[in-house]
Amino acid sequence: MKYNFPNHLQNYTWRPLQENDGARIEAMVNAAAKIDQAEAGISQERVQQIFAMLGEEVATDTLTAVSPQGTIAALALILTPPQEDEHLAMISGIVHPDHRGKGIGSTILNWMENLTRQKFSQFNDNKPRLLRTSCQDFMAERIALFEQHQFEAARYSYKMRHDLAQPLPEKSFPKGLQIVNWNQEIDADLMHTFNEAFSEHWGLPTMTEELWQKFFVGVPQFRSDLTYLAMDGDTIVGFCLNWVDEPQNKQTGIGEGWIEAVGTLPAWRGRGLASALIVHSMRAFLAEGLQRAGLDVDTQNPTGALRLYEKLGFEAIKRTVIFTKKLG
């Protein structure tokens, strides 16, 4: 897409993300993390995951600003997962602290919106067209930037953590269920159970085989040996999908197991199955030598997930505001 960057930013080279940018992206994001009070930055391994996730769209849906000194001054990327009821672009941008105050944030935000409008122009339907982005709730300047560009706060989520050195609650599984690890033979059934369990979850697309691989079981941090499924005969009625991000753990110096998704079929809710799966997973994390468990939760989740996690001893450590903008 041809885009006219502001005259005062012409000394930057504007181009897509490249595979050899890993070290420079890591330096830029880590510098921003210190200023923005983020827990951790990004590893070069995670940059490679971005390449794998976007595929050929890296060439069209990413943007970097390269300074005259050859460092990365800013990064923007767009992800457009298929949605049934709307056209959605999930956008993300970050600017190196040394290059803030020049209008680069607004520039990359405009670039992402313009490209999204162009991408959505191919659709001849009446589905809503939306941009979605987010930031932590204390980032006043970034919130002001989003509001300046007519984004509105739509949702709130918490990152929660449980210190595994603290006593874990006792939770038992409903009688008659078998608990097994993930395996390839039942992966398709698990995806269908996931879709049914999360059918009412805000902002989550129905999983296809491609999305399922790209966002859940195909990522490097997925741990099949730490992922647990509750079986009622041949039917998966509950699951706890768990990850361990080794590069990030190495960066922080703390071993953390990540509960990426936990869910049960509607008919099995209210029986303590989700609680039992979470506690079972945390005990497995502890046996693995990890020090803490983490997860994200939509504070308005209709299943009452936030209350469940709080009862299990999880505490909110980061609050995120999710912003959306309707594209007319």
C-alpha positions in Angstrom: 0.0 0.0 0.0 1.3 3.4 -0.9 1.3 5.6 2.2 2.7 9.2 2.5 4.6 9.5 5.7 4.9 13.0 7.3 7.7 15.2 6.0 9.4 15.5 9.4 9.7 11.7 9.5 11.2 11.2 6.1 14.6 10.6 7.6 13.3 7.2 8.8 13.3 4.2 6.5 9.8 2.7 6.5 9.6 -0.9 5.5 8.1 -4.3 6.5 9.6 -6.4 9.3 12.5 -8.6 8.1 13.8 -11.8 9.5 17.2 -10.3 10.4 15.5 -7.7 12.5 15.2 -10.0 15.6 18.0 -8.5 17.7 17.1 -4.9 16.9 13.4 -5.6 17.6 14.4 -7.2 20.9 16.5 -4.1 21.9 13.7 -1.7 20.9 10.9 -3.6 22.8 13.0 -4.2 25.9 13.9 -0.5 26.0 10.2 0.4 25.8 9.3 -2.2 28.5 11.6 -0.5 31.0 9.9 2.9 30.4 6.4 1.4 30.2 6.8 -0.7 33.3 6.1 -3.9 31.4 7.0 -7.1 33.0 9.2 -8.3 30.2 10.0 -7.3 26.6 10.4 -9.7 23.7 12.8 -12.3 22.7 14.2 -13.0 19.2 12.4 -16.3 19.4 9.1 -14.5 19.7 10.0 -12.3 16.7 10.3 -15.5 14.7 6.9 -16.6 16.0 5.5 -13.4 14.6 6.9 -14.4 11.2 5.4 -17.9 11.5 2.0 -16.5 12.5 1.7 -13.9 9.8 3.3 -16.0 7.0 3.4 -14.2 3.7 1.4 -11.3 5.2 4.6 -10.1 7.0 5.4 -8.3 3.8 2.2 -6.3 3.8 0.8 -6.2 7.3 3.9 -5.2 9.3 5.8 -1.9 9.4 9.1 -0.8 10.9 10.7 2.6 11.2 14.4 2.3 10.9 16.4 5.3 12.3 19.3 6.9 10.4 21.6 5.1 12.9 20.1 1.7 11.8 18.1 1.0 14.9 14.5 0.1 15.0 12.5 3.1 16.1 9.0 1.6 15.8 7.1 -1.5 14.9 3.5 -2.0 13.8 1.6 -5.1 12.9 -1.9 -6.1 11.9 -3.6 -9.5 12.4 -6.9 -10.2 10.7 -8.3 -13.5 12.0 -11.4 -14.7 10.2 -14.6 -13.9 12.1 -18.1 -15.1 11.4 -20.1 -12.0 12.4 -17.6 -9.1 11.8 -14.4 -8.1 10.1 -11.8 -7.5 12.7 -8.2 -6.3 12.6 -6.1 -6.7 15.7 -3.4 -4.1 15.7 -0.3 -3.5 17.7 2.3 -0.8 17.7 5.3 0.3 19.8 7.7 3.2 19.6 11.3 3.2 21.1 11.4 5.7 24.0 14.2 7.7 22.3 11.9 8.4 19.3 8.7 9.3 21.1 7.2 12.8 21.0 7.7 13.1 17.2 4.3 11.8 16.1 5.5 8.3 15.2 2.7 6.7 17.3 0.0 8.6 15.5 1.7 7.8 12.2 1.8 4.1 12.6 -1.8 4.1 14.0 -2.9 5.9 10.9 -1.0 3.5 8.7 -2.7 0.5 10.4 -6.1 2.0 10.0 -5.6 3.0 6.4 -4.3 -0.5 5.5 -7.2 -2.1 7.4 -9.7 0.0 5.5 -8.2 -1.1 2.2 -8.2 -4.7 3.2 -11.8 -4.6 4.3 -12.9 -2.7 1.1 -12.9 -6.1 -0.7 -15.9 -7.2 1.3 -19.4 -6.4 0.0 -21.5 -7.1 3.1 -23.0 -5.4 6.1 -20.8 -7.0 8.7 -19.3 -4.5 11.2 -15.7 -3.5 10.5 -13.6 -3.1 13.6 -10.1 -2.2 14.8 -9.0 -3.6 18.2 -5.9 -2.8 20.3 -5.0 -2.6 23.9 -2.7 -1.2 26.6 -2.2 -1.3 30.3 -4.6 0.8 32.3 -1.9 3.2 33.7 -0.5 4.2 30.3 -2.1 7.6 30.2 -0.3 8.8 27.1 -1.2 5.8 25.0 -4.8 5.9 26.2 -5.0 9.5 25.2 -3.5 8.6 21.8 -6.2 6.0 21.2 -9.0 8.3 22.3 -7.6 11.0 20.0 -8.0 8.5 17.1 -11.6 7.8 18.2 -11.0 4.4 19.9 -13.3 3.6 22.8 -12.6 1.3 25.8 -14.7 -1.8 25.2 -13.4 -4.4 27.6 -11.0 -5.0 30.5 -8.8 -8.0 31.2 -6.5 -9.1 34.0 -3.2 -10.9 34.0 -3.3 -13.1 37.1 -0.7 -15.0 38.9 -0.4 -17.7 41.5 2.8 -18.2 43.5 3.3 -22.0 43.5 5.2 -21.8 46.8 1.8 -21.0 48.4 -0.4 -23.9 49.5 -2.6 -25.2 46.6 -6.3 -25.9 47.3 -7.6 -29.5 47.3 -9.9 -30.1 44.3 -11.2 -33.4 43.1 -12.6 -34.3 39.7 -16.2 -35.3 39.3 -16.6 -39.1 39.5 -16.4 -41.2 36.3 -14.1 -38.9 34.4 -10.7 -39.9 33.0 -7.9 -37.3 32.9 -5.5 -37.7 30.0 -2.8 -35.6 28.3 -3.2 -34.1 24.9 -2.4 -36.3 21.9 -2.7 -35.8 18.2 -5.4 -38.4 17.8 -8.0 -36.4 19.8 -6.8 -32.9 18.8 -9.7 -32.4 16.4 -12.2 -33.4 19.1 -10.5 -31.0 21.5 -10.8 -28.1 19.0 -14.6 -28.8 18.7 -14.9 -28.9 22.5 -13.0 -25.6 22.7 -15.4 -24.0 20.2 -18.4 -25.1 22.1 -17.0 -24.1 25.5 -16.0 -20.6 24.2 -19.0 -20.0 21.9 -20.2 -17.1 24.0 -16.7 -15.6 24.7 -16.3 -12.0 23.6 -13.9 -11.4 20.7 -12.8 -15.0 20.1 -13.2 -16.4 16.6 -14.4 -19.9 16.0 -11.3 -22.0 15.6 -10.5 -23.6 12.3 -7.6 -26.1 11.9 -5.4 -23.2 10.7 -6.2 -20.9 13.6 -6.1 -23.7 16.1 -2.5 -24.5 15.1 -1.5 -20.9 14.8 -2.7 -19.8 18.2 -2.9 -22.8 20.4 -1.4 -26.2 19.9 1.1 -25.3 17.1 3.1 -22.7 19.0 6.5 -23.5 20.4 5.4 -22.8 24.0 2.6 -25.4 23.9 3.2 -28.3 26.3 1.3 -31.4 25.4 2.6 -33.2 28.5 1.2 -30.5 30.7 -2.1 -30.1 29.0 -5.0 -32.0 30.5 -8.3 -33.2 29.1 -11.3 -34.6 31.0 -12.9 -37.5 29.2 -16.4 -38.8 29.8 -16.1 -42.0 27.8 -14.9 -40.9 24.4 -16.1 -37.3 24.8 -13.9 -34.4 25.9 -15.9 -32.4 28.4 -13.2 -30.2 29.8 -9.7 -29.1 29.1 -6.8 -27.0 30.4 -4.4 -26.0 27.6 -1.0 -25.1 29.1 2.2 -23.4 27.9 5.7 -22.8 29.1 7.5 -20.0 27.4 11.1 -21.0 27.9 12.7 -17.8 26.3 10.6 -15.5 28.5 11.3 -17.6 31.6 15.0 -17.3 30.8 14.6 -13.5 30.4 12.8 -13.0 33.6 14.7 -15.6 35.6 11.5 -17.1 36.9 9.8 -20.3 35.8 6.2 -19.7 34.9 3.6 -22.1 33.6 0.9 -20.4 31.6 -2.7 -21.6 31.6 -3.6 -20.5 28.1 -7.2 -21.8 28.0 -9.4 -23.7 30.4 -13.0 -24.6 29.6 -15.8 -27.0 30.1 -18.8 -28.0 28.0 -21.9 -26.0 29.3 -23.6 -29.2 30.6 -20.6 -29.8 32.9 -20.3 -26.4 34.5 -21.0 -25.9 38.1 -19.5 -29.3 39.1 -16.0 -28.1 40.0 -14.4 -29.5 36.8 -12.6 -26.3 35.8 -11.3 -25.8 39.3 -10.0 -29.4 39.4 -8.3 -29.0 36.0 -6.5 -25.8 37.1 -5.3 -27.2 40.4 -4.2 -30.4 38.6 -2.2 -28.2 36.1 -0.6 -26.2 38.9 0.5 -29.3 40.7 2.1 -30.4 37.4 3.8 -27.1 37.0 5.2 -27.4 40.5 6.5 -30.9 39.8 8.1 -29.5 36.6 10.1 -27.2 38.8 8.1 -24.0 37.9 7.6 -21.3 40.5 4.4 -19.7 39.5 1.3 -20.1 37.3 -0.2 -17.3 35.2 -3.3 -16.7 33.1 -5.4 -14.0 31.4 -9.0 -13.4 32.1 -11.7 -11.3 30.6 -13.2 -9.5 33.6 -16.7 -9.7 32.0 -16.5 -13.4 31.1 -20.1 -14.7 31.4 -19.0 -17.9 33.1 -17.7 -16.1 36.1 -14.1 -17.1 35.4 -12.6 -14.1 37.4 -14.3 -15.2 40.6 -13.2 -18.7 40.1 -9.6 -17.8 39.7 -9.7 -15.5 42.7 -11.1 -18.4 44.8 -8.2 -20.5 43.7 -5.7 -18.0 44.9 -4.8 -16.1 41.7 -4.1 -12.4 42.1 -4.4 -9.7 39.4 -1.0 -8.2 38.6 -1.7 -6.3 35.4 -4.9 -4.7 34.1 -5.4 -4.2 30.4 -7.9 -1.9 28.6 -9.1 -3.3 25.2 -10.0 -0.5 22.8 -12.1 -0.8 19.6 -12.9 1.5 16.8 -15.7 1.1 14.3 -14.8 1.7 10.7 -17.8 3.1 8.9 
